[in-house]
């Protein structure tokens, strides 16, 4: 009986937490089947970003400018959910050409404040819209 009641309480707690999800989608992305960010408690799950400018085109100049644009985009998204680049704790980089690692790394280092988040980088074959890279991040909102 105790186990049964424990399972009921665990289920009720998980159902309540599902209601605590906030979804944010940039107006420019409203036609796509994903949210720009999902906030669950103090955790912010950010969708992967490619280096699209406000006019919907890839930032010109390759991997460095696209990396910088990605973090400009993340900065806006994070501000919408009450957070900032300082709150990013993990990033995953999907790089079309690993020979461009140095340029990506330099732009990444310039875009993010110290201390830098944890990171993984993978070489991939093909990204949306012919992007040089895509970056996906996770942030933790500071509680005061």
C-alpha positions in Angstrom: 0.0 0.0 0.0 2.8 2.4 0.8 4.5 1.8 -2.5 1.1 2.4 -4.3 0.6 5.7 -2.4 4.2 6.7 -3.2 3.6 6.0 -6.9 0.5 8.1 -6.8 2.3 11.0 -5.1 5.2 10.7 -7.6 2.8 10.8 -10.5 0.9 13.8 -9.1 4.2 15.6 -8.6 5.3 14.9 -12.2 2.0 16.0 -13.5 2.2 19.3 -11.6 5.6 19.9 -12.9 4.4 19.5 -16.5 2.1 22.5 -16.0 5.1 24.5 -14.9 6.6 24.7 -18.4 6.8 28.0 -20.2 7.2 28.0 -24.0 8.7 30.9 -25.9 8.8 31.2 -29.7 10.3 34.1 -31.6 7.8 35.7 -33.9 10.1 35.0 -36.8 10.0 31.3 -36.0 6.3 30.9 -35.4 5.8 28.8 -38.5 8.3 26.2 -37.4 7.4 23.1 -35.3 9.5 23.9 -32.2 9.9 26.5 -29.5 12.8 28.8 -29.3 13.1 28.1 -25.5 11.3 26.0 -22.9 11.6 26.9 -19.3 11.0 24.3 -16.6 11.6 25.7 -13.2 15.0 27.5 -13.4 16.2 25.4 -16.3 16.1 27.0 -19.8 16.3 24.6 -22.8 17.3 26.5 -25.8 16.6 25.2 -29.3 19.6 24.9 -31.7 20.4 28.2 -33.4 22.0 28.8 -36.8 23.5 32.3 -37.5 20.3 33.9 -39.0 20.1 37.7 -39.0 16.9 39.5 -38.4 16.1 39.5 -42.1 16.2 35.6 -42.1 19.5 35.3 -43.9 22.7 33.7 -42.7 25.3 36.1 -41.4 27.9 36.7 -44.1 31.5 35.8 -43.7 31.3 32.2 -42.6 31.7 30.4 -39.2 33.0 33.4 -37.2 30.2 35.8 -38.0 27.6 33.0 -37.8 28.8 32.1 -34.3 28.6 35.7 -33.2 25.1 36.0 -34.6 24.0 32.8 -32.8 24.9 34.4 -29.5 23.2 37.7 -30.4 20.1 35.6 -31.1 20.5 33.7 -27.8 20.9 37.0 -25.9 17.5 38.2 -27.2 15.8 34.9 -26.4 17.3 34.7 -22.9 16.3 38.3 -22.2 12.7 37.3 -23.1 12.7 34.6 -20.4 14.4 36.7 -17.8 18.0 35.4 -18.2 21.3 36.2 -20.0 24.3 34.7 -21.7 25.9 34.5 -18.2 23.4 31.8 -17.3 24.4 29.4 -20.0 25.9 26.3 -18.5 26.3 23.9 -21.4 26.6 24.2 -25.2 26.8 21.7 -28.0 28.3 22.9 -31.3 27.6 21.1 -34.6 30.3 22.2 -37.0 30.0 21.6 -40.7 33.8 21.7 -41.3 36.1 20.8 -38.4 38.8 22.7 -40.2 36.9 25.8 -39.1 37.2 24.9 -35.4 39.7 27.7 -34.6 37.5 30.4 -36.1 34.4 29.1 -34.3 36.4 28.8 -31.1 37.6 32.4 -31.3 34.1 33.8 -32.0 32.6 31.6 -29.3 35.2 32.8 -26.7 34.5 36.5 -27.6 30.7 36.0 -27.5 30.4 34.4 -24.0 31.4 35.9 -20.7 33.7 34.1 -18.3 33.5 31.6 -16.9 32.7 29.7 -20.0 30.1 27.0 -20.0 30.8 23.3 -20.6 30.9 22.4 -24.3 30.9 19.6 -26.8 31.8 20.0 -30.5 30.9 17.6 -33.2 31.6 17.6 -36.9 28.5 17.0 -39.0 27.5 16.6 -42.6 24.8 19.1 -43.5 23.0 21.8 -41.5 19.7 23.7 -42.2 19.9 26.4 -44.8 23.6 25.6 -45.5 24.7 27.0 -42.2 28.4 26.6 -41.2 27.4 25.6 -37.7 24.5 25.2 -35.2 24.8 25.7 -31.5 22.4 24.3 -28.8 22.6 25.5 -25.2 21.2 24.9 -21.8 20.9 27.7 -19.2 20.0 27.9 -15.5 18.2 31.0 -14.4 19.7 32.6 -11.3 17.5 32.7 -8.3 17.7 35.6 -5.9 
